[in-house]
């Protein structure tokens, strides 16, 4: 089972949190993007733009933070954090 946790932080506190599961036989990348889409839909957010630094952090730590630099719209929070908590 593949599980991805998404948290919205403001002033170092979690404002919203969710965990999305994906049991499909897709690749890790497709699972990540599917879970990210579900998290953005649940939090009513646009999809963030993946910068090179985000990709490297996610590959190295299985964790990434999306700040205002990754979104076109103005955010009312500090950052969105994604973390893989379980992987096949």
PDB file of N, CA, C and O in Angstrom:
ATOM      1  N   UNK A   1       0.844  -1.180   0.000  1.00  0.00           N
ATOM      2  CA  UNK A   1       0.000   0.000   0.000  1.00  0.00           C
ATOM      3  C   UNK A   1       0.889   1.241   0.000  1.00  0.00           C
ATOM      4  O   UNK A   1       1.946   1.268   0.629  1.00  0.00           O
ATOM      5  N   UNK A   2       0.447   2.243  -0.701  1.00  0.00           N
ATOM      6  CA  UNK A   2       1.164   3.513  -0.799  1.00  0.00           C
ATOM      7  C   UNK A   2       0.318   4.570  -0.098  1.00  0.00           C
ATOM      8  O   UNK A   2      -0.851   4.758  -0.435  1.00  0.00           O
ATOM      9  N   UNK A   3       0.907   5.262   0.878  1.00  0.00           N
ATOM     10  CA  UNK A   3       0.180   6.317   1.592  1.00  0.00           C
ATOM     11  C   UNK A   3       1.009   7.597   1.595  1.00  0.00           C
ATOM     12  O   UNK A   3       2.208   7.583   1.873  1.00  0.00           O
ATOM     13  N   UNK A   4       0.344   8.696   1.279  1.00  0.00           N
ATOM     14  CA  UNK A   4       0.987  10.012   1.233  1.00  0.00           C
ATOM     15  C   UNK A   4       0.228  10.935   2.175  1.00  0.00           C
ATOM     16  O   UNK A   4      -0.996  11.049   2.099  1.00  0.00           O
ATOM     17  N   UNK A   5       0.966  11.593   3.065  1.00  0.00           N
ATOM     18  CA  UNK A   5       0.359  12.523   4.008  1.00  0.00           C
ATOM     19  C   UNK A   5       0.573  13.948   3.523  1.00  0.00           C
ATOM     20  O   UNK A   5       1.668  14.307   3.089  1.00  0.00           O
ATOM     21  N   UNK A   6      -0.464  14.749   3.595  1.00  0.00           N
ATOM     22  CA  UNK A   6      -0.376  16.160   3.240  1.00  0.00           C
ATOM     23  C   UNK A   6      -0.775  17.028   4.419  1.00  0.00           C
ATOM     24  O   UNK A   6      -1.821  16.808   5.028  1.00  0.00           O
ATOM     25  N   UNK A   7       0.051  18.014   4.745  1.00  0.00           N
ATOM     26  CA  UNK A   7      -0.223  18.934   5.851  1.00  0.00           C
ATOM     27  C   UNK A   7      -0.091  20.372   5.375  1.00  0.00           C
ATOM     28  O   UNK A   7       0.809  20.700   4.601  1.00  0.00           O
ATOM     29  N   UNK A   8      -0.981  21.216   5.837  1.00  0.00           N
ATOM     30  CA  UNK A   8      -0.868  22.653   5.604  1.00  0.00           C
ATOM     31  C   UNK A   8      -0.430  23.290   6.912  1.00  0.00           C
ATOM     32  O   UNK A   8      -1.053  23.087   7.954  1.00  0.00           O
ATOM     33  N   UNK A   9       0.650  24.062   6.847  1.00  0.00           N
ATOM     34  CA  UNK A   9       1.207  24.716   8.033  1.00  0.00           C
ATOM     35  C   UNK A   9       1.038  26.228   7.951  1.00  0.00           C
ATOM     36  O   UNK A   9       1.180  26.833   6.888  1.00  0.00           O
ATOM     37  N   UNK A  10       0.736  26.814   9.089  1.00  0.00           N
ATOM     38  CA  UNK A  10       0.729  28.269   9.224  1.00  0.00           C
ATOM     39  C   UNK A  10       1.275  28.585  10.613  1.00  0.00           C
ATOM     40  O   UNK A  10       0.775  28.069  11.613  1.00  0.00           O
ATOM     41  N   UNK A  11       2.291  29.427  10.674  1.00  0.00           N
ATOM     42  CA  UNK A  11       2.937  29.796  11.941  1.00  0.00           C
ATOM     43  C   UNK A  11       3.395  28.553  12.704  1.00  0.00           C
ATOM     44  O   UNK A  11       3.163  28.452  13.909  1.00  0.00           O
ATOM     45  N   UNK A  12       4.024  27.630  12.037  1.00  0.00           N
ATOM     46  CA  UNK A  12       4.580  26.376  12.559  1.00  0.00           C
ATOM     47  C   UNK A  12       3.537  25.422  13.148  1.00  0.00           C
ATOM     48  O   UNK A  12       3.894  24.492  13.871  1.00  0.00           O
ATOM     49  N   UNK A  13       2.265  25.639  12.851  1.00  0.00           N
ATOM     50  CA  UNK A  13       1.203  24.758  13.334  1.00  0.00           C
ATOM     51  C   UNK A  13       0.465  24.130  12.159  1.00  0.00           C
ATOM     52  O   UNK A  13       0.269  24.761  11.120  1.00  0.00           O
ATOM     53  N   UNK A  14       0.062  22.885  12.341  1.00  0.00           N
ATOM     54  CA  UNK A  14      -0.717  22.219  11.306  1.00  0.00           C
ATOM     55  C   UNK A  14      -2.137  22.776  11.308  1.00  0.00           C
ATOM     56  O   UNK A  14      -2.828  22.748  12.326  1.00  0.00           O
ATOM     57  N   UNK A  15      -2.559  23.282  10.151  1.00  0.00           N
ATOM     58  CA  UNK A  15      -3.915  23.805   9.999  1.00  0.00           C
ATOM     59  C   UNK A  15      -4.859  22.739   9.446  1.00  0.00           C
ATOM     60  O   UNK A  15      -6.011  22.643   9.867  1.00  0.00           O
ATOM     61  N   UNK A  16      -4.362  21.941   8.501  1.00  0.00           N
ATOM     62  CA  UNK A  16      -5.135  20.859   7.890  1.00  0.00           C
ATOM     63  C   UNK A  16      -4.197  19.688   7.660  1.00  0.00           C
ATOM     64  O   UNK A  16      -3.003  19.868   7.422  1.00  0.00           O
ATOM     65  N   UNK A  17      -4.754  18.483   7.733  1.00  0.00           N
ATOM     66  CA  UNK A  17      -3.952  17.291   7.512  1.00  0.00           C
ATOM     67  C   UNK A  17      -4.822  16.196   6.910  1.00  0.00           C
ATOM     68  O   UNK A  17      -6.001  16.073   7.242  1.00  0.00           O
ATOM     69  N   UNK A  18      -4.235  15.407   6.028  1.00  0.00           N
ATOM     70  CA  UNK A  18      -4.950  14.290   5.428  1.00  0.00           C
ATOM     71  C   UNK A  18      -3.946  13.235   4.985  1.00  0.00           C
ATOM     72  O   UNK A  18      -2.767  13.522   4.779  1.00  0.00           O
ATOM     73  N   UNK A  19      -4.439  12.010   4.843  1.00  0.00           N
ATOM     74  CA  UNK A  19      -3.636  10.905   4.320  1.00  0.00           C
ATOM     75  C   UNK A  19      -4.410  10.291   3.164  1.00  0.00           C
ATOM     76  O   UNK A  19      -5.594   9.982   3.292  1.00  0.00           O
ATOM     77  N   UNK A  20      -3.736  10.119   2.042  1.00  0.00           N
ATOM     78  CA  UNK A  20      -4.338   9.539   0.847  1.00  0.00           C
ATOM     79  C   UNK A  20      -3.651   8.205   0.565  1.00  0.00           C
ATOM     80  O   UNK A  20      -2.424   8.110   0.579  1.00  0.00           O
ATOM     81  N   UNK A  21      -4.458   7.180   0.309  1.00  0.00           N
ATOM     82  CA  UNK A  21      -3.944   5.839  -0.010  1.00  0.00           C
ATOM     83  C   UNK A  21      -4.111   5.569  -1.499  1.00  0.00           C
ATOM     84  O   UNK A  21      -5.064   6.032  -2.125  1.00  0.00           O
ATOM     85  N   UNK A  22      -3.180   4.819  -2.051  1.00  0.00           N
ATOM     86  CA  UNK A  22      -3.243   4.425  -3.459  1.00  0.00           C
ATOM     87  C   UNK A  22      -2.816   2.962  -3.563  1.00  0.00           C
ATOM     88  O   UNK A  22      -1.653   2.632  -3.329  1.00  0.00           O
ATOM     89  N   UNK A  23      -3.760   2.089  -3.915  1.00  0.00           N
ATOM     90  CA  UNK A  23      -3.480   0.659  -4.017  1.00  0.00           C
ATOM     91  C   UNK A  23      -3.293   0.197  -5.456  1.00  0.00           C
ATOM     92  O   UNK A  23      -3.272  -1.006  -5.712  1.00  0.00           O
ATOM     93  N   UNK A  24      -3.160   1.104  -6.380  1.00  0.00           N
ATOM     94  CA  UNK A  24      -3.028   0.721  -7.782  1.00  0.00           C
ATOM     95  C   UNK A  24      -1.635   0.151  -8.047  1.00  0.00           C
ATOM     96  O   UNK A  24      -0.755   0.211  -7.189  1.00  0.00           O
ATOM     97  N   UNK A  25      -1.452  -0.390  -9.215  1.00  0.00           N
ATOM     98  CA  UNK A  25      -0.167  -0.955  -9.622  1.00  0.00           C
ATOM     99  C   UNK A  25       0.653   0.054 -10.439  1.00  0.00           C
ATOM    100  O   UNK A  25       1.568  -0.336 -11.164  1.00  0.00           O
ATOM    101  N   UNK A  26       0.334   1.323 -10.325  1.00  0.00           N
ATOM    102  CA  UNK A  26       1.050   2.367 -11.056  1.00  0.00           C
ATOM    103  C   UNK A  26       2.468   2.538 -10.515  1.00  0.00           C
ATOM    104  O   UNK A  26       2.830   1.973  -9.483  1.00  0.00           O
ATOM    105  N   UNK A  27       3.250   3.319 -11.227  1.00  0.00           N
ATOM    106  CA  UNK A  27       4.601   3.642 -10.775  1.00  0.00           C
ATOM    107  C   UNK A  27       4.529   4.586  -9.582  1.00  0.00           C
ATOM    108  O   UNK A  27       3.488   5.181  -9.307  1.00  0.00           O
ATOM    109  N   UNK A  28       5.653   4.714  -8.878  1.00  0.00           N
ATOM    110  CA  UNK A  28       5.714   5.598  -7.710  1.00  0.00           C
ATOM    111  C   UNK A  28       5.364   7.035  -8.114  1.00  0.00           C
ATOM    112  O   UNK A  28       4.636   7.717  -7.393  1.00  0.00           O
ATOM    113  N   UNK A  29       5.866   7.488  -9.234  1.00  0.00           N
ATOM    114  CA  UNK A  29       5.618   8.858  -9.692  1.00  0.00           C
ATOM    115  C   UNK A  29       4.129   9.089  -9.939  1.00  0.00           C
ATOM    116  O   UNK A  29       3.581  10.111  -9.525  1.00  0.00           O
ATOM    117  N   UNK A  30       3.478   8.149 -10.609  1.00  0.00           N
ATOM    118  CA  UNK A  30       2.043   8.302 -10.869  1.00  0.00           C
ATOM    119  C   UNK A  30       1.237   8.280  -9.585  1.00  0.00           C
ATOM    120  O   UNK A  30       0.249   9.003  -9.458  1.00  0.00           O
ATOM    121  N   UNK A  31       1.651   7.455  -8.627  1.00  0.00           N
ATOM    122  CA  UNK A  31       0.966   7.422  -7.332  1.00  0.00           C
ATOM    123  C   UNK A  31       1.112   8.753  -6.607  1.00  0.00           C
ATOM    124  O   UNK A  31       0.151   9.257  -6.026  1.00  0.00           O
ATOM    125  N   UNK A  32       2.314   9.322  -6.641  1.00  0.00           N
ATOM    126  CA  UNK A  32       2.555  10.614  -5.980  1.00  0.00           C
ATOM    127  C   UNK A  32       1.674  11.694  -6.594  1.00  0.00           C
ATOM    128  O   UNK A  32       1.030  12.454  -5.871  1.00  0.00           O
ATOM    129  N   UNK A  33       1.640  11.766  -7.922  1.00  0.00           N
ATOM    130  CA  UNK A  33       0.836  12.798  -8.574  1.00  0.00           C
ATOM    131  C   UNK A  33      -0.658  12.584  -8.350  1.00  0.00           C
ATOM    132  O   UNK A  33      -1.406  13.550  -8.202  1.00  0.00           O
ATOM    133  N   UNK A  34      -1.093  11.340  -8.326  1.00  0.00           N
ATOM    134  CA  UNK A  34      -2.508  11.062  -8.046  1.00  0.00           C
ATOM    135  C   UNK A  34      -2.875  11.503  -6.623  1.00  0.00           C
ATOM    136  O   UNK A  34      -3.901  12.150  -6.411  1.00  0.00           O
ATOM    137  N   UNK A  35      -2.029  11.145  -5.655  1.00  0.00           N
ATOM    138  CA  UNK A  35      -2.286  11.541  -4.269  1.00  0.00           C
ATOM    139  C   UNK A  35      -2.213  13.056  -4.097  1.00  0.00           C
ATOM    140  O   UNK A  35      -3.004  13.634  -3.352  1.00  0.00           O
ATOM    141  N   UNK A  36      -1.279  13.693  -4.774  1.00  0.00           N
ATOM    142  CA  UNK A  36      -1.184  15.154  -4.711  1.00  0.00           C
ATOM    143  C   UNK A  36      -2.444  15.801  -5.266  1.00  0.00           C
ATOM    144  O   UNK A  36      -2.942  16.769  -4.690  1.00  0.00           O
ATOM    145  N   UNK A  37      -2.966  15.291  -6.364  1.00  0.00           N
ATOM    146  CA  UNK A  37      -4.216  15.812  -6.921  1.00  0.00           C
ATOM    147  C   UNK A  37      -5.361  15.660  -5.925  1.00  0.00           C
ATOM    148  O   UNK A  37      -6.168  16.575  -5.761  1.00  0.00           O
ATOM    149  N   UNK A  38      -5.433  14.507  -5.261  1.00  0.00           N
ATOM    150  CA  UNK A  38      -6.488  14.271  -4.265  1.00  0.00           C
ATOM    151  C   UNK A  38      -6.351  15.227  -3.079  1.00  0.00           C
ATOM    152  O   UNK A  38      -7.348  15.751  -2.583  1.00  0.00           O
ATOM    153  N   UNK A  39      -5.123  15.451  -2.628  1.00  0.00           N
ATOM    154  CA  UNK A  39      -4.889  16.363  -1.505  1.00  0.00           C
ATOM    155  C   UNK A  39      -5.266  17.783  -1.888  1.00  0.00           C
ATOM    156  O   UNK A  39      -5.928  18.478  -1.117  1.00  0.00           O
ATOM    157  N   UNK A  40      -4.853  18.221  -3.071  1.00  0.00           N
ATOM    158  CA  UNK A  40      -5.185  19.573  -3.527  1.00  0.00           C
ATOM    159  C   UNK A  40      -6.697  19.740  -3.675  1.00  0.00           C
ATOM    160  O   UNK A  40      -7.237  20.797  -3.351  1.00  0.00           O
ATOM    161  N   UNK A  41      -7.372  18.718  -4.155  1.00  0.00           N
ATOM    162  CA  UNK A  41      -8.830  18.775  -4.276  1.00  0.00           C
ATOM    163  C   UNK A  41      -9.477  18.866  -2.896  1.00  0.00           C
ATOM    164  O   UNK A  41     -10.394  19.661  -2.693  1.00  0.00           O
ATOM    165  N   UNK A  42      -9.009  18.062  -1.957  1.00  0.00           N
ATOM    166  CA  UNK A  42      -9.570  18.065  -0.607  1.00  0.00           C
ATOM    167  C   UNK A  42      -9.335  19.402   0.101  1.00  0.00           C
ATOM    168  O   UNK A  42     -10.213  19.882   0.818  1.00  0.00           O
ATOM    169  N   UNK A  43      -8.167  20.000  -0.094  1.00  0.00           N
ATOM    170  CA  UNK A  43      -7.837  21.277   0.540  1.00  0.00           C
ATOM    171  C   UNK A  43      -8.268  22.483  -0.298  1.00  0.00           C
ATOM    172  O   UNK A  43      -8.054  23.627   0.105  1.00  0.00           O
ATOM    173  N   UNK A  44      -8.871  22.233  -1.454  1.00  0.00           N
ATOM    174  CA  UNK A  44      -9.300  23.289  -2.376  1.00  0.00           C
ATOM    175  C   UNK A  44      -8.123  24.186  -2.764  1.00  0.00           C
ATOM    176  O   UNK A  44      -8.186  25.409  -2.639  1.00  0.00           O
ATOM    177  N   UNK A  45      -7.053  23.550  -3.237  1.00  0.00           N
ATOM    178  CA  UNK A  45      -5.840  24.248  -3.658  1.00  0.00           C
ATOM    179  C   UNK A  45      -5.554  23.962  -5.127  1.00  0.00           C
ATOM    180  O   UNK A  45      -5.936  22.912  -5.644  1.00  0.00           O
ATOM    181  N   UNK A  46      -4.885  24.888  -5.795  1.00  0.00           N
ATOM    182  CA  UNK A  46      -4.384  24.567  -7.142  1.00  0.00           C
ATOM    183  C   UNK A  46      -3.187  23.643  -7.017  1.00  0.00           C
ATOM    184  O   UNK A  46      -2.565  23.568  -5.957  1.00  0.00           O
ATOM    185  N   UNK A  47      -2.866  22.952  -8.075  1.00  0.00           N
ATOM    186  CA  UNK A  47      -1.680  22.079  -8.054  1.00  0.00           C
ATOM    187  C   UNK A  47      -0.415  22.926  -8.007  1.00  0.00           C
ATOM    188  O   UNK A  47      -0.294  23.902  -8.748  1.00  0.00           O
ATOM    189  N   UNK A  48       0.531  22.559  -7.141  1.00  0.00           N
ATOM    190  CA  UNK A  48       1.781  23.320  -7.072  1.00  0.00           C
ATOM    191  C   UNK A  48       2.688  23.015  -8.259  1.00  0.00           C
ATOM    192  O   UNK A  48       2.556  21.988  -8.925  1.00  0.00           O
ATOM    193  N   UNK A  49       3.596  23.924  -8.495  1.00  0.00           N
ATOM    194  CA  UNK A  49       4.600  23.751  -9.546  1.00  0.00           C
ATOM    195  C   UNK A  49       5.823  23.099  -8.906  1.00  0.00           C
ATOM    196  O   UNK A  49       6.342  23.588  -7.902  1.00  0.00           O
ATOM    197  N   UNK A  50       6.278  21.993  -9.493  1.00  0.00           N
ATOM    198  CA  UNK A  50       7.454  21.294  -8.983  1.00  0.00           C
ATOM    199  C   UNK A  50       8.710  21.989  -9.503  1.00  0.00           C
ATOM    200  O   UNK A  50       8.963  21.993 -10.708  1.00  0.00           O
ATOM    201  N   UNK A  51       9.483  22.566  -8.618  1.00  0.00           N
ATOM    202  CA  UNK A  51      10.766  23.155  -8.969  1.00  0.00           C
ATOM    203  C   UNK A  51      11.854  22.087  -8.820  1.00  0.00           C
ATOM    204  O   UNK A  51      11.633  21.057  -8.184  1.00  0.00           O
ATOM    205  N   UNK A  52      13.008  22.332  -9.398  1.00  0.00           N
ATOM    206  CA  UNK A  52      14.101  21.366  -9.338  1.00  0.00           C
ATOM    207  C   UNK A  52      14.472  21.026  -7.897  1.00  0.00           C
ATOM    208  O   UNK A  52      14.756  19.870  -7.584  1.00  0.00           O
ATOM    209  N   UNK A  53      14.472  22.024  -7.026  1.00  0.00           N
ATOM    210  CA  UNK A  53      14.808  21.774  -5.615  1.00  0.00           C
ATOM    211  C   UNK A  53      13.768  20.875  -4.953  1.00  0.00           C
ATOM    212  O   UNK A  53      14.119  20.047  -4.113  1.00  0.00           O
ATOM    213  N   UNK A  54      12.492  21.026  -5.318  1.00  0.00           N
ATOM    214  CA  UNK A  54      11.440  20.161  -4.778  1.00  0.00           C
ATOM    215  C   UNK A  54      11.654  18.713  -5.203  1.00  0.00           C
ATOM    216  O   UNK A  54      11.516  17.793  -4.398  1.00  0.00           O
ATOM    217  N   UNK A  55      11.987  18.524  -6.458  1.00  0.00           N
ATOM    218  CA  UNK A  55      12.194  17.172  -6.986  1.00  0.00           C
ATOM    219  C   UNK A  55      13.360  16.493  -6.270  1.00  0.00           C
ATOM    220  O   UNK A  55      13.259  15.327  -5.889  1.00  0.00           O
ATOM    221  N   UNK A  56      14.451  17.210  -6.087  1.00  0.00           N
ATOM    222  CA  UNK A  56      15.621  16.642  -5.409  1.00  0.00           C
ATOM    223  C   UNK A  56      15.306  16.291  -3.958  1.00  0.00           C
ATOM    224  O   UNK A  56      15.676  15.214  -3.488  1.00  0.00           O
ATOM    225  N   UNK A  57      14.630  17.186  -3.247  1.00  0.00           N
ATOM    226  CA  UNK A  57      14.254  16.915  -1.856  1.00  0.00           C
ATOM    227  C   UNK A  57      13.354  15.692  -1.758  1.00  0.00           C
ATOM    228  O   UNK A  57      13.529  14.854  -0.873  1.00  0.00           O
ATOM    229  N   UNK A  58      12.395  15.591  -2.662  1.00  0.00           N
ATOM    230  CA  UNK A  58      11.458  14.478  -2.612  1.00  0.00           C
ATOM    231  C   UNK A  58      12.153  13.154  -2.921  1.00  0.00           C
ATOM    232  O   UNK A  58      11.858  12.137  -2.293  1.00  0.00           O
ATOM    233  N   UNK A  59      13.060  13.162  -3.871  1.00  0.00           N
ATOM    234  CA  UNK A  59      13.794  11.942  -4.195  1.00  0.00           C
ATOM    235  C   UNK A  59      14.707  11.509  -3.050  1.00  0.00           C
ATOM    236  O   UNK A  59      14.875  10.316  -2.797  1.00  0.00           O
ATOM    237  N   UNK A  60      15.288  12.476  -2.369  1.00  0.00           N
ATOM    238  CA  UNK A  60      16.243  12.163  -1.311  1.00  0.00           C
ATOM    239  C   UNK A  60      15.572  11.811   0.015  1.00  0.00           C
ATOM    240  O   UNK A  60      15.990  10.871   0.692  1.00  0.00           O
ATOM    241  N   UNK A  61      14.534  12.560   0.388  1.00  0.00           N
ATOM    242  CA  UNK A  61      13.941  12.420   1.717  1.00  0.00           C
ATOM    243  C   UNK A  61      12.517  11.862   1.720  1.00  0.00           C
ATOM    244  O   UNK A  61      11.968  11.605   2.791  1.00  0.00           O
ATOM    245  N   UNK A  62      11.910  11.670   0.552  1.00  0.00           N
ATOM    246  CA  UNK A  62      10.494  11.272   0.435  1.00  0.00           C
ATOM    247  C   UNK A  62       9.591  12.279   1.134  1.00  0.00           C
ATOM    248  O   UNK A  62       8.545  11.927   1.680  1.00  0.00           O
ATOM    249  N   UNK A  63      10.016  13.538   1.105  1.00  0.00           N
ATOM    250  CA  UNK A  63       9.292  14.618   1.770  1.00  0.00           C
ATOM    251  C   UNK A  63       9.565  15.900   1.001  1.00  0.00           C
ATOM    252  O   UNK A  63      10.686  16.123   0.543  1.00  0.00           O
ATOM    253  N   UNK A  64       8.547  16.745   0.856  1.00  0.00           N
ATOM    254  CA  UNK A  64       8.730  17.989   0.118  1.00  0.00           C
ATOM    255  C   UNK A  64       7.810  19.064   0.690  1.00  0.00           C
ATOM    256  O   UNK A  64       6.727  18.771   1.198  1.00  0.00           O
ATOM    257  N   UNK A  65       8.258  20.305   0.598  1.00  0.00           N
ATOM    258  CA  UNK A  65       7.461  21.460   1.026  1.00  0.00           C
ATOM    259  C   UNK A  65       7.224  22.373  -0.169  1.00  0.00           C
ATOM    260  O   UNK A  65       8.143  22.697  -0.920  1.00  0.00           O
ATOM    261  N   UNK A  66       5.968  22.778  -0.325  1.00  0.00           N
ATOM    262  CA  UNK A  66       5.598  23.724  -1.370  1.00  0.00           C
ATOM    263  C   UNK A  66       5.212  25.035  -0.697  1.00  0.00           C
ATOM    264  O   UNK A  66       4.252  25.087   0.072  1.00  0.00           O
ATOM    265  N   UNK A  67       5.964  26.095  -0.993  1.00  0.00           N
ATOM    266  CA  UNK A  67       5.687  27.411  -0.416  1.00  0.00           C
ATOM    267  C   UNK A  67       5.038  28.303  -1.478  1.00  0.00           C
ATOM    268  O   UNK A  67       4.625  27.819  -2.532  1.00  0.00           O
ATOM    269  N   UNK A  68       4.952  29.576  -1.202  1.00  0.00           N
ATOM    270  CA  UNK A  68       4.336  30.525  -2.125  1.00  0.00           C
ATOM    271  C   UNK A  68       5.006  30.497  -3.495  1.00  0.00           C
ATOM    272  O   UNK A  68       4.347  30.754  -4.503  1.00  0.00           O
ATOM    273  N   UNK A  69       6.290  30.192  -3.552  1.00  0.00           N
ATOM    274  CA  UNK A  69       7.019  30.133  -4.830  1.00  0.00           C
ATOM    275  C   UNK A  69       6.478  29.065  -5.771  1.00  0.00           C
ATOM    276  O   UNK A  69       6.689  29.141  -6.982  1.00  0.00           O
ATOM    277  N   UNK A  70       5.787  28.078  -5.231  1.00  0.00           N
ATOM    278  CA  UNK A  70       5.290  26.963  -6.030  1.00  0.00           C
ATOM    279  C   UNK A  70       3.851  27.137  -6.498  1.00  0.00           C
ATOM    280  O   UNK A  70       3.325  26.284  -7.212  1.00  0.00           O
ATOM    281  N   UNK A  71       3.214  28.228  -6.103  1.00  0.00           N
ATOM    282  CA  UNK A  71       1.824  28.463  -6.460  1.00  0.00           C
ATOM    283  C   UNK A  71       1.684  29.803  -7.184  1.00  0.00           C
ATOM    284  O   UNK A  71       2.449  30.736  -6.938  1.00  0.00           O
ATOM    285  N   UNK A  72       0.714  29.884  -8.063  1.00  0.00           N
ATOM    286  CA  UNK A  72       0.448  31.133  -8.760  1.00  0.00           C
ATOM    287  C   UNK A  72      -0.407  32.047  -7.893  1.00  0.00           C
ATOM    288  O   UNK A  72      -0.171  33.254  -7.836  1.00  0.00           O
ATOM    289  N   UNK A  73      -1.401  31.473  -7.219  1.00  0.00           N
ATOM    290  CA  UNK A  73      -2.296  32.246  -6.366  1.00  0.00           C
ATOM    291  C   UNK A  73      -1.616  32.586  -5.036  1.00  0.00           C
ATOM    292  O   UNK A  73      -0.645  31.944  -4.637  1.00  0.00           O
ATOM    293  N   UNK A  74      -2.145  33.601  -4.368  1.00  0.00           N
ATOM    294  CA  UNK A  74      -1.664  33.987  -3.044  1.00  0.00           C
ATOM    295  C   UNK A  74      -2.202  32.975  -2.028  1.00  0.00           C
ATOM    296  O   UNK A  74      -3.383  32.629  -2.049  1.00  0.00           O
ATOM    297  N   UNK A  75      -1.319  32.507  -1.140  1.00  0.00           N
ATOM    298  CA  UNK A  75      -1.700  31.514  -0.139  1.00  0.00           C
ATOM    299  C   UNK A  75      -2.042  32.176   1.182  1.00  0.00           C
ATOM    300  O   UNK A  75      -1.517  33.242   1.505  1.00  0.00           O
ATOM    301  N   UNK A  76      -2.927  31.540   1.951  1.00  0.00           N
ATOM    302  CA  UNK A  76      -3.228  32.028   3.293  1.00  0.00           C
ATOM    303  C   UNK A  76      -2.579  31.131   4.345  1.00  0.00           C
ATOM    304  O   UNK A  76      -3.008  31.102   5.498  1.00  0.00           O
ATOM    305  N   UNK A  77      -1.539  30.400   3.937  1.00  0.00           N
ATOM    306  CA  UNK A  77      -0.767  29.548   4.836  1.00  0.00           C
ATOM    307  C   UNK A  77       0.702  29.651   4.443  1.00  0.00           C
ATOM    308  O   UNK A  77       1.033  30.253   3.421  1.00  0.00           O
ATOM    309  N   UNK A  78       1.582  29.067   5.249  1.00  0.00           N
ATOM    310  CA  UNK A  78       3.023  29.171   4.999  1.00  0.00           C
ATOM    311  C   UNK A  78       3.511  28.164   3.956  1.00  0.00           C
ATOM    312  O   UNK A  78       4.233  28.528   3.028  1.00  0.00           O
ATOM    313  N   UNK A  79       3.114  26.893   4.109  1.00  0.00           N
ATOM    314  CA  UNK A  79       3.538  25.891   3.131  1.00  0.00           C
ATOM    315  C   UNK A  79       2.673  24.638   3.218  1.00  0.00           C
ATOM    316  O   UNK A  79       2.016  24.371   4.225  1.00  0.00           O
ATOM    317  N   UNK A  80       2.699  23.889   2.131  1.00  0.00           N
ATOM    318  CA  UNK A  80       2.078  22.573   2.040  1.00  0.00           C
ATOM    319  C   UNK A  80       3.203  21.555   2.062  1.00  0.00           C
ATOM    320  O   UNK A  80       4.144  21.647   1.273  1.00  0.00           O
ATOM    321  N   UNK A  81       3.112  20.587   2.959  1.00  0.00           N
ATOM    322  CA  UNK A  81       4.141  19.562   3.072  1.00  0.00           C
ATOM    323  C   UNK A  81       3.566  18.205   2.701  1.00  0.00           C
ATOM    324  O   UNK A  81       2.487  17.835   3.164  1.00  0.00           O
ATOM    325  N   UNK A  82       4.278  17.471   1.876  1.00  0.00           N
ATOM    326  CA  UNK A  82       3.909  16.112   1.499  1.00  0.00           C
ATOM    327  C   UNK A  82       4.982  15.161   1.994  1.00  0.00           C
ATOM    328  O   UNK A  82       6.175  15.459   1.921  1.00  0.00           O
ATOM    329  N   UNK A  83       4.545  14.006   2.500  1.00  0.00           N
ATOM    330  CA  UNK A  83       5.498  13.011   2.984  1.00  0.00           C
ATOM    331  C   UNK A  83       4.936  11.622   2.725  1.00  0.00           C
ATOM    332  O   UNK A  83       3.777  11.342   3.030  1.00  0.00           O
ATOM    333  N   UNK A  84       5.766  10.761   2.163  1.00  0.00           N
ATOM    334  CA  UNK A  84       5.381   9.362   1.996  1.00  0.00           C
ATOM    335  C   UNK A  84       5.500   8.692   3.342  1.00  0.00           C
ATOM    336  O   UNK A  84       6.570   8.706   3.951  1.00  0.00           O
ATOM    337  N   UNK A  85       4.404   8.097   3.824  1.00  0.00           N
ATOM    338  CA  UNK A  85       4.456   7.426   5.118  1.00  0.00           C
ATOM    339  C   UNK A  85       4.433   5.907   5.003  1.00  0.00           C
ATOM    340  O   UNK A  85       4.752   5.201   5.959  1.00  0.00           O
ATOM    341  N   UNK A  86       4.055   5.407   3.831  1.00  0.00           N
ATOM    342  CA  UNK A  86       4.125   3.966   3.586  1.00  0.00           C
ATOM    343  C   UNK A  86       4.281   3.724   2.110  1.00  0.00           C
ATOM    344  O   UNK A  86       3.611   4.352   1.289  1.00  0.00           O
ATOM    345  N   UNK A  87       5.168   2.810   1.775  1.00  0.00           N
ATOM    346  CA  UNK A  87       5.428   2.530   0.373  1.00  0.00           C
ATOM    347  C   UNK A  87       5.528   1.027   0.178  1.00  0.00           C
ATOM    348  O   UNK A  87       6.023   0.308   1.046  1.00  0.00           O
ATOM    349  N   UNK A  88       5.048   0.555  -0.981  1.00  0.00           N
ATOM    350  CA  UNK A  88       5.065  -0.879  -1.280  1.00  0.00           C
ATOM    351  C   UNK A  88       6.456  -1.436  -1.192  1.00  0.00           C
ATOM    352  O   UNK A  88       6.657  -2.630  -1.413  1.00  0.00           O
TER     353      UNK A  88
END
